[in-house]
Amino acid sequence: MTGAERREQLLDVGRALFAERGFEGASVEEVAARAAVSKPVVYEHFGGKEGLYAVVVDREVRQLLTAMTEALDVAGLHPRQVLERAALGLLDYVEASTDGFRILVRDSPVASSAGTFATLLSDITRQVEHLMAREMARRDLPEGAAPMYAQMLVGMVALTGQWWLDTRQPDKATVAAHLVNLAWNGLSHLEADPAPVDPAHPRAADRARPPRAGRADGPPQRSRTATTP
């Protein structure tokens, strides 16, 4: 086995072990045992468990970010199509790289303010902001809220991916369709200045105000058999 082949073998073994036990539960000894090599071989290639873990995580982050970027960076698509592509991009990754996704969400939970998965989601959110700002401007809605709505959309997709990681039901296309149904129909009827519904809140009375003239409620719903959303 060449040095490059050995390195790839150790990465595969480490990836499976980190997914199974997490960073803290894995050890160089077990990596070496599963790869049928001595501990010095692992140290030679990666310098230790931390180095092996860093390479594994970096690969997974780049793979997932590439999939999501390709889904979002398509000219001429309707925003609803882009959202569905993004959701399917994440679910495709979960299906094809289950171990990788387990590593990312286990050691860098989605709710964390630091860590690789949170950083990756921030990168994706910045791309979604542009999509949201453009769509909100088209609907005469305040563009300044786009960053907040982008966080909400990306968070919803990410948490759905974590849930689907273990359930795998229903199929990913159906999950993506339901996710987009919730997100898009919410966007289609978005209020320009939403007020709380709790009557005890000072702004609750704002809900009684008539809608502003000229506010767009979004395009009419189309059949699921249509070629565009």
Buried (B, 14 or more C-beta within 10 A) or exposed (E): EEEEEBBEBBBBBBBBBBBBEBBEEBEBEBBBEBBEBEBEBBBBBBEEBEBBBBBBBEBBBEBBBEBBBEBBEEEEBEBBBBBBBBBBBBBBBBBEBBBBBBBBBBBBEBEBEEBBBBEBBEEBBEBBBEBBBEBBEEBEBEBEBBBEBBBBBBBBBBEBBBEBBEEEEEEBEEBBBEBBEEBBEBBBEBEBEEBEEEEEEEEEEEEEEEEEEEEEEBEEEEEEEEEEB
